[in-house]
């Protein structure tokens, strides 16, 4: 099977496709002894891929975890401002994982993690159709009629956002709790839309991503999704892979 080099690196669990492209630009990836300078390269099963001087490991069995992110963590492997990241709070015995989508620094709740960069990319695509559901607290008096209008989508400062389903759960004085559902989730989308409507988001909790729920998972806890549930919920989205062989812990990306 032939595939783009970035996809091959992602399938091996080393990084996301975007990270792979950056590594190639830094001269860290070689194929059959030749250092690559472009990600526009297709490789086959017999090609020898080397990253940072080390042969590419065999693709792992696809795994998925639910993680309850607290506010005050970055969903990135490193932060130039030195803020704590999600990956620094994971158990040391976990393999290297990447997030499926992101939660911003101030947001909390369900974050899905996987060792398969290809799967992460697929599940992030709006075409997959997975609904992200949130509990949102806003400051302001909420008009349910205005919320209904979001189902037609909204454009803010030239940026178009798709349909959003938002329901008023309860109004408590000058604060209100909403349940918000969407299928795409652009950067800080809920915060920007609510601010546009005149309501400031003071808390944002993701409670579901597709068929996976936050449930009673405690803050900071991580729980692996069983293979049976993965097969039942992902079906054809699951990549065809052989059983993983024992290998060293690679949760943190190579330095450099």
VEXFI-968726 format. One record per residue (C-alpha): residue in three letters; x, y, z. Coordinates in steps of 0.5 Angstrom, whole numbers, m for minus. Layout:
BEGIN
<pt><figu>ALA</figu><east>X</east><north>Y</north><up>Z</up></pt>
...
***
This chain:
BEGIN
<pt><figu>UNK</figu><east>0</east><north>0</north><up>0</up></pt>
<pt><figu>UNK</figu><east>3</east><north>7</north><up>m2</up></pt>
<pt><figu>UNK</figu><east>1</east><north>13</north><up>2</up></pt>
<pt><figu>UNK</figu><east>4</east><north>20</north><up>3</up></pt>
<pt><figu>UNK</figu><east>10</east><north>20</north><up>8</up></pt>
<pt><figu>UNK</figu><east>6</east><north>25</north><up>13</up></pt>
<pt><figu>UNK</figu><east>1</east><north>20</north><up>13</up></pt>
<pt><figu>UNK</figu><east>6</east><north>14</north><up>14</up></pt>
<pt><figu>UNK</figu><east>9</east><north>18</north><up>20</up></pt>
<pt><figu>UNK</figu><east>2</east><north>19</north><up>23</up></pt>
<pt><figu>UNK</figu><east>0</east><north>12</north><up>23</up></pt>
<pt><figu>UNK</figu><east>6</east><north>10</north><up>26</up></pt>
<pt><figu>UNK</figu><east>4</east><north>14</north><up>32</up></pt>
<pt><figu>UNK</figu><east>10</east><north>19</north><up>32</up></pt>
<pt><figu>UNK</figu><east>6</east><north>25</north><up>31</up></pt>
<pt><figu>UNK</figu><east>0</east><north>29</north><up>27</up></pt>
<pt><figu>UNK</figu><east>1</east><north>30</north><up>20</up></pt>
<pt><figu>UNK</figu><east>2</east><north>37</north><up>21</up></pt>
<pt><figu>UNK</figu><east>8</east><north>36</north><up>25</up></pt>
<pt><figu>UNK</figu><east>10</east><north>31</north><up>20</up></pt>
<pt><figu>UNK</figu><east>11</east><north>36</north><up>15</up></pt>
<pt><figu>UNK</figu><east>14</east><north>41</north><up>20</up></pt>
<pt><figu>UNK</figu><east>19</east><north>35</north><up>21</up></pt>
<pt><figu>UNK</figu><east>21</east><north>34</north><up>14</up></pt>
<pt><figu>UNK</figu><east>22</east><north>41</north><up>13</up></pt>
<pt><figu>UNK</figu><east>27</east><north>41</north><up>19</up></pt>
<pt><figu>UNK</figu><east>31</east><north>35</north><up>15</up></pt>
<pt><figu>UNK</figu><east>29</east><north>30</north><up>20</up></pt>
<pt><figu>UNK</figu><east>26</east><north>25</north><up>16</up></pt>
<pt><figu>UNK</figu><east>30</east><north>21</north><up>11</up></pt>
<pt><figu>UNK</figu><east>27</east><north>15</north><up>6</up></pt>
<pt><figu>UNK</figu><east>32</east><north>10</north><up>3</up></pt>
<pt><figu>UNK</figu><east>38</east><north>14</north><up>5</up></pt>
<pt><figu>UNK</figu><east>35</east><north>21</north><up>2</up></pt>
<pt><figu>UNK</figu><east>34</east><north>26</north><up>7</up></pt>
<pt><figu>UNK</figu><east>27</east><north>29</north><up>5</up></pt>
<pt><figu>UNK</figu><east>26</east><north>37</north><up>4</up></pt>
<pt><figu>UNK</figu><east>18</east><north>36</north><up>2</up></pt>
<pt><figu>UNK</figu><east>12</east><north>32</north><up>4</up></pt>
<pt><figu>UNK</figu><east>10</east><north>31</north><up>m3</up></pt>
<pt><figu>UNK</figu><east>13</east><north>24</north><up>m3</up></pt>
<pt><figu>UNK</figu><east>9</east><north>17</north><up>m3</up></pt>
<pt><figu>UNK</figu><east>12</east><north>11</north><up>0</up></pt>
<pt><figu>UNK</figu><east>11</east><north>4</north><up>0</up></pt>
<pt><figu>UNK</figu><east>11</east><north>m2</north><up>5</up></pt>
<pt><figu>UNK</figu><east>18</east><north>m4</north><up>3</up></pt>
<pt><figu>UNK</figu><east>21</east><north>4</north><up>3</up></pt>
<pt><figu>UNK</figu><east>26</east><north>5</north><up>9</up></pt>
<pt><figu>UNK</figu><east>24</east><north>11</north><up>13</up></pt>
<pt><figu>UNK</figu><east>28</east><north>14</north><up>18</up></pt>
<pt><figu>UNK</figu><east>26</east><north>19</north><up>23</up></pt>
<pt><figu>UNK</figu><east>32</east><north>23</north><up>27</up></pt>
<pt><figu>UNK</figu><east>37</east><north>17</north><up>25</up></pt>
<pt><figu>UNK</figu><east>32</east><north>12</north><up>28</up></pt>
<pt><figu>UNK</figu><east>28</east><north>7</north><up>23</up></pt>
<pt><figu>UNK</figu><east>21</east><north>8</north><up>23</up></pt>
<pt><figu>UNK</figu><east>17</east><north>3</north><up>28</up></pt>
<pt><figu>UNK</figu><east>12</east><north>m1</north><up>26</up></pt>
<pt><figu>UNK</figu><east>5</east><north>2</north><up>26</up></pt>
<pt><figu>UNK</figu><east>1</east><north>0</north><up>33</up></pt>
<pt><figu>UNK</figu><east>m6</east><north>m2</north><up>34</up></pt>
<pt><figu>UNK</figu><east>m10</east><north>4</north><up>34</up></pt>
<pt><figu>UNK</figu><east>m12</east><north>6</north><up>41</up></pt>
<pt><figu>UNK</figu><east>m17</east><north>11</north><up>44</up></pt>
<pt><figu>UNK</figu><east>m17</east><north>14</north><up>51</up></pt>
<pt><figu>UNK</figu><east>m22</east><north>19</north><up>55</up></pt>
<pt><figu>UNK</figu><east>m19</east><north>25</north><up>59</up></pt>
<pt><figu>UNK</figu><east>m22</east><north>30</north><up>63</up></pt>
<pt><figu>UNK</figu><east>m18</east><north>36</north><up>62</up></pt>
<pt><figu>UNK</figu><east>m19</east><north>42</north><up>67</up></pt>
<pt><figu>UNK</figu><east>m18</east><north>49</north><up>66</up></pt>
<pt><figu>UNK</figu><east>m11</east><north>52</north><up>65</up></pt>
<pt><figu>UNK</figu><east>m8</east><north>47</north><up>61</up></pt>
<pt><figu>UNK</figu><east>m6</east><north>47</north><up>54</up></pt>
<pt><figu>UNK</figu><east>m8</east><north>42</north><up>49</up></pt>
<pt><figu>UNK</figu><east>m1</east><north>42</north><up>46</up></pt>
<pt><figu>UNK</figu><east>6</east><north>38</north><up>47</up></pt>
<pt><figu>UNK</figu><east>10</east><north>45</north><up>49</up></pt>
<pt><figu>UNK</figu><east>8</east><north>52</north><up>50</up></pt>
<pt><figu>UNK</figu><east>13</east><north>58</north><up>49</up></pt>
<pt><figu>UNK</figu><east>10</east><north>61</north><up>55</up></pt>
<pt><figu>UNK</figu><east>12</east><north>55</north><up>59</up></pt>
<pt><figu>UNK</figu><east>4</east><north>54</north><up>61</up></pt>
<pt><figu>UNK</figu><east>3</east><north>47</north><up>63</up></pt>
<pt><figu>UNK</figu><east>0</east><north>42</north><up>58</up></pt>
<pt><figu>UNK</figu><east>m5</east><north>36</north><up>58</up></pt>
<pt><figu>UNK</figu><east>1</east><north>31</north><up>56</up></pt>
<pt><figu>UNK</figu><east>5</east><north>33</north><up>62</up></pt>
<pt><figu>UNK</figu><east>m1</east><north>31</north><up>66</up></pt>
<pt><figu>UNK</figu><east>m2</east><north>24</north><up>63</up></pt>
<pt><figu>UNK</figu><east>1</east><north>18</north><up>67</up></pt>
<pt><figu>UNK</figu><east>8</east><north>16</north><up>65</up></pt>
<pt><figu>UNK</figu><east>6</east><north>9</north><up>63</up></pt>
<pt><figu>UNK</figu><east>2</east><north>12</north><up>57</up></pt>
<pt><figu>UNK</figu><east>5</east><north>11</north><up>50</up></pt>
<pt><figu>UNK</figu><east>6</east><north>18</north><up>46</up></pt>
<pt><figu>UNK</figu><east>m1</east><north>20</north><up>44</up></pt>
<pt><figu>UNK</figu><east>m4</east><north>26</north><up>40</up></pt>
<pt><figu>UNK</figu><east>m11</east><north>30</north><up>42</up></pt>
<pt><figu>UNK</figu><east>m17</east><north>29</north><up>37</up></pt>
<pt><figu>UNK</figu><east>m19</east><north>36</north><up>36</up></pt>
<pt><figu>UNK</figu><east>m17</east><north>41</north><up>42</up></pt>
<pt><figu>UNK</figu><east>m20</east><north>45</north><up>48</up></pt>
<pt><figu>UNK</figu><east>m17</east><north>52</north><up>49</up></pt>
<pt><figu>UNK</figu><east>m13</east><north>54</north><up>55</up></pt>
<pt><figu>UNK</figu><east>m20</east><north>56</north><up>59</up></pt>
<pt><figu>UNK</figu><east>m24</east><north>50</north><up>57</up></pt>
<pt><figu>UNK</figu><east>m25</east><north>44</north><up>61</up></pt>
<pt><figu>UNK</figu><east>m28</east><north>37</north><up>60</up></pt>
<pt><figu>UNK</figu><east>m28</east><north>31</north><up>55</up></pt>
<pt><figu>UNK</figu><east>m21</east><north>31</north><up>51</up></pt>
<pt><figu>UNK</figu><east>m20</east><north>24</north><up>46</up></pt>
<pt><figu>UNK</figu><east>m13</east><north>22</north><up>46</up></pt>
<pt><figu>UNK</figu><east>m10</east><north>17</north><up>41</up></pt>
<pt><figu>UNK</figu><east>m4</east><north>14</north><up>39</up></pt>
<pt><figu>UNK</figu><east>m6</east><north>14</north><up>31</up></pt>
<pt><figu>UNK</figu><east>m5</east><north>21</north><up>28</up></pt>
<pt><figu>UNK</figu><east>m9</east><north>18</north><up>22</up></pt>
<pt><figu>UNK</figu><east>m15</east><north>17</north><up>26</up></pt>
<pt><figu>UNK</figu><east>m15</east><north>23</north><up>30</up></pt>
<pt><figu>UNK</figu><east>m15</east><north>27</north><up>23</up></pt>
<pt><figu>UNK</figu><east>m21</east><north>23</north><up>20</up></pt>
<pt><figu>UNK</figu><east>m25</east><north>24</north><up>27</up></pt>
<pt><figu>UNK</figu><east>m24</east><north>32</north><up>27</up></pt>
<pt><figu>UNK</figu><east>m26</east><north>33</north><up>20</up></pt>
<pt><figu>UNK</figu><east>m33</east><north>36</north><up>19</up></pt>
<pt><figu>UNK</figu><east>m35</east><north>31</north><up>14</up></pt>
<pt><figu>UNK</figu><east>m35</east><north>25</north><up>19</up></pt>
<pt><figu>UNK</figu><east>m41</east><north>28</north><up>22</up></pt>
<pt><figu>UNK</figu><east>m39</east><north>28</north><up>30</up></pt>
<pt><figu>UNK</figu><east>m43</east><north>32</north><up>34</up></pt>
<pt><figu>UNK</figu><east>m39</east><north>36</north><up>40</up></pt>
<pt><figu>UNK</figu><east>m43</east><north>38</north><up>46</up></pt>
<pt><figu>UNK</figu><east>m42</east><north>43</north><up>51</up></pt>
<pt><figu>UNK</figu><east>m45</east><north>45</north><up>58</up></pt>
<pt><figu>UNK</figu><east>m44</east><north>53</north><up>57</up></pt>
<pt><figu>UNK</figu><east>m45</east><north>58</north><up>63</up></pt>
<pt><figu>UNK</figu><east>m45</east><north>65</north><up>60</up></pt>
<pt><figu>UNK</figu><east>m46</east><north>72</north><up>64</up></pt>
<pt><figu>UNK</figu><east>m52</east><north>76</north><up>61</up></pt>
<pt><figu>UNK</figu><east>m60</east><north>75</north><up>60</up></pt>
<pt><figu>UNK</figu><east>m61</east><north>70</north><up>55</up></pt>
<pt><figu>UNK</figu><east>m66</east><north>70</north><up>50</up></pt>
<pt><figu>UNK</figu><east>m68</east><north>63</north><up>47</up></pt>
<pt><figu>UNK</figu><east>m71</east><north>66</north><up>41</up></pt>
<pt><figu>UNK</figu><east>m64</east><north>69</north><up>39</up></pt>
<pt><figu>UNK</figu><east>m61</east><north>62</north><up>40</up></pt>
<pt><figu>UNK</figu><east>m66</east><north>59</north><up>35</up></pt>
<pt><figu>UNK</figu><east>m63</east><north>63</north><up>30</up></pt>
<pt><figu>UNK</figu><east>m56</east><north>60</north><up>31</up></pt>
<pt><figu>UNK</figu><east>m59</east><north>54</north><up>27</up></pt>
<pt><figu>UNK</figu><east>m58</east><north>57</north><up>21</up></pt>
<pt><figu>UNK</figu><east>m51</east><north>59</north><up>22</up></pt>
<pt><figu>UNK</figu><east>m47</east><north>66</north><up>23</up></pt>
<pt><figu>UNK</figu><east>m42</east><north>70</north><up>20</up></pt>
<pt><figu>UNK</figu><east>m38</east><north>74</north><up>25</up></pt>
<pt><figu>UNK</figu><east>m32</east><north>79</north><up>22</up></pt>
<pt><figu>UNK</figu><east>m32</east><north>75</north><up>16</up></pt>
<pt><figu>UNK</figu><east>m32</east><north>68</north><up>19</up></pt>
<pt><figu>UNK</figu><east>m37</east><north>64</north><up>18</up></pt>
<pt><figu>UNK</figu><east>m40</east><north>59</north><up>23</up></pt>
<pt><figu>UNK</figu><east>m44</east><north>53</north><up>21</up></pt>
<pt><figu>UNK</figu><east>m51</east><north>51</north><up>25</up></pt>
<pt><figu>UNK</figu><east>m50</east><north>51</north><up>32</up></pt>
<pt><figu>UNK</figu><east>m56</east><north>48</north><up>37</up></pt>
<pt><figu>UNK</figu><east>m56</east><north>52</north><up>43</up></pt>
<pt><figu>UNK</figu><east>m61</east><north>51</north><up>49</up></pt>
<pt><figu>UNK</figu><east>m63</east><north>55</north><up>55</up></pt>
<pt><figu>UNK</figu><east>m62</east><north>50</north><up>61</up></pt>
<pt><figu>UNK</figu><east>m63</east><north>55</north><up>66</up></pt>
<pt><figu>UNK</figu><east>m63</east><north>63</north><up>68</up></pt>
<pt><figu>UNK</figu><east>m60</east><north>64</north><up>75</up></pt>
<pt><figu>UNK</figu><east>m60</east><north>72</north><up>76</up></pt>
<pt><figu>UNK</figu><east>m55</east><north>75</north><up>71</up></pt>
<pt><figu>UNK</figu><east>m52</east><north>68</north><up>69</up></pt>
<pt><figu>UNK</figu><east>m55</east><north>62</north><up>65</up></pt>
<pt><figu>UNK</figu><east>m53</east><north>55</north><up>63</up></pt>
<pt><figu>UNK</figu><east>m54</east><north>53</north><up>56</up></pt>
<pt><figu>UNK</figu><east>m53</east><north>46</north><up>52</up></pt>
<pt><figu>UNK</figu><east>m49</east><north>47</north><up>46</up></pt>
<pt><figu>UNK</figu><east>m48</east><north>42</north><up>40</up></pt>
<pt><figu>UNK</figu><east>m44</east><north>43</north><up>34</up></pt>
<pt><figu>UNK</figu><east>m41</east><north>39</north><up>29</up></pt>
<pt><figu>UNK</figu><east>m34</east><north>43</north><up>27</up></pt>
<pt><figu>UNK</figu><east>m32</east><north>47</north><up>33</up></pt>
<pt><figu>UNK</figu><east>m27</east><north>52</north><up>30</up></pt>
<pt><figu>UNK</figu><east>m22</east><north>56</north><up>34</up></pt>
<pt><figu>UNK</figu><east>m26</east><north>59</north><up>40</up></pt>
<pt><figu>UNK</figu><east>m32</east><north>58</north><up>36</up></pt>
<pt><figu>UNK</figu><east>m37</east><north>58</north><up>42</up></pt>
<pt><figu>UNK</figu><east>m34</east><north>64</north><up>46</up></pt>
<pt><figu>UNK</figu><east>m34</east><north>68</north><up>40</up></pt>
<pt><figu>UNK</figu><east>m41</east><north>67</north><up>38</up></pt>
<pt><figu>UNK</figu><east>m43</east><north>68</north><up>45</up></pt>
<pt><figu>UNK</figu><east>m39</east><north>74</north><up>45</up></pt>
<pt><figu>UNK</figu><east>m42</east><north>77</north><up>39</up></pt>
<pt><figu>UNK</figu><east>m49</east><north>76</north><up>42</up></pt>
<pt><figu>UNK</figu><east>m47</east><north>80</north><up>48</up></pt>
<pt><figu>UNK</figu><east>m46</east><north>74</north><up>53</up></pt>
<pt><figu>UNK</figu><east>m39</east><north>73</north><up>56</up></pt>
<pt><figu>UNK</figu><east>m37</east><north>65</north><up>57</up></pt>
<pt><figu>UNK</figu><east>m35</east><north>64</north><up>64</up></pt>
<pt><figu>UNK</figu><east>m35</east><north>57</north><up>64</up></pt>
<pt><figu>UNK</figu><east>m34</east><north>52</north><up>58</up></pt>
<pt><figu>UNK</figu><east>m35</east><north>44</north><up>59</up></pt>
<pt><figu>UNK</figu><east>m35</east><north>39</north><up>53</up></pt>
<pt><figu>UNK</figu><east>m39</east><north>33</north><up>55</up></pt>
<pt><figu>UNK</figu><east>m39</east><north>29</north><up>49</up></pt>
<pt><figu>UNK</figu><east>m35</east><north>28</north><up>43</up></pt>
<pt><figu>UNK</figu><east>m39</east><north>24</north><up>38</up></pt>
<pt><figu>UNK</figu><east>m41</east><north>17</north><up>41</up></pt>
<pt><figu>UNK</figu><east>m36</east><north>18</north><up>47</up></pt>
<pt><figu>UNK</figu><east>m38</east><north>22</north><up>53</up></pt>
<pt><figu>UNK</figu><east>m35</east><north>25</north><up>59</up></pt>
<pt><figu>UNK</figu><east>m40</east><north>21</north><up>64</up></pt>
<pt><figu>UNK</figu><east>m37</east><north>21</north><up>71</up></pt>
<pt><figu>UNK</figu><east>m30</east><north>21</north><up>69</up></pt>
<pt><figu>UNK</figu><east>m26</east><north>25</north><up>75</up></pt>
<pt><figu>UNK</figu><east>m22</east><north>32</north><up>73</up></pt>
<pt><figu>UNK</figu><east>m15</east><north>29</north><up>71</up></pt>
<pt><figu>UNK</figu><east>m17</east><north>22</north><up>70</up></pt>
<pt><figu>UNK</figu><east>m16</east><north>18</north><up>64</up></pt>
<pt><figu>UNK</figu><east>m19</east><north>12</north><up>62</up></pt>
<pt><figu>UNK</figu><east>m18</east><north>8</north><up>55</up></pt>
<pt><figu>UNK</figu><east>m24</east><north>6</north><up>51</up></pt>
<pt><figu>UNK</figu><east>m24</east><north>m2</north><up>50</up></pt>
<pt><figu>UNK</figu><east>m23</east><north>m5</north><up>44</up></pt>
<pt><figu>UNK</figu><east>m30</east><north>m8</north><up>43</up></pt>
<pt><figu>UNK</figu><east>m33</east><north>m1</north><up>44</up></pt>
<pt><figu>UNK</figu><east>m28</east><north>2</north><up>39</up></pt>
<pt><figu>UNK</figu><east>m30</east><north>m3</north><up>34</up></pt>
<pt><figu>UNK</figu><east>m37</east><north>m2</north><up>35</up></pt>
<pt><figu>UNK</figu><east>m37</east><north>6</north><up>35</up></pt>
<pt><figu>UNK</figu><east>m32</east><north>7</north><up>30</up></pt>
<pt><figu>UNK</figu><east>m33</east><north>1</north><up>25</up></pt>
<pt><figu>UNK</figu><east>m30</east><north>3</north><up>18</up></pt>
<pt><figu>UNK</figu><east>m27</east><north>9</north><up>21</up></pt>
<pt><figu>UNK</figu><east>m22</east><north>4</north><up>25</up></pt>
<pt><figu>UNK</figu><east>m15</east><north>3</north><up>21</up></pt>
<pt><figu>UNK</figu><east>m13</east><north>m4</north><up>19</up></pt>
<pt><figu>UNK</figu><east>m7</east><north>m6</north><up>23</up></pt>
<pt><figu>UNK</figu><east>m4</east><north>m12</north><up>26</up></pt>
<pt><figu>UNK</figu><east>m3</east><north>m13</north><up>33</up></pt>
<pt><figu>UNK</figu><east>2</east><north>m8</north><up>37</up></pt>
<pt><figu>UNK</figu><east>9</east><north>m11</north><up>39</up></pt>
<pt><figu>UNK</figu><east>12</east><north>m9</north><up>45</up></pt>
<pt><figu>UNK</figu><east>16</east><north>m2</north><up>44</up></pt>
<pt><figu>UNK</figu><east>19</east><north>3</north><up>48</up></pt>
<pt><figu>UNK</figu><east>15</east><north>9</north><up>51</up></pt>
<pt><figu>UNK</figu><east>14</east><north>14</north><up>46</up></pt>
<pt><figu>UNK</figu><east>9</east><north>19</north><up>49</up></pt>
<pt><figu>UNK</figu><east>13</east><north>25</north><up>49</up></pt>
<pt><figu>UNK</figu><east>16</east><north>27</north><up>42</up></pt>
<pt><figu>UNK</figu><east>23</east><north>27</north><up>40</up></pt>
<pt><figu>UNK</figu><east>27</east><north>33</north><up>42</up></pt>
<pt><figu>UNK</figu><east>29</east><north>38</north><up>37</up></pt>
***
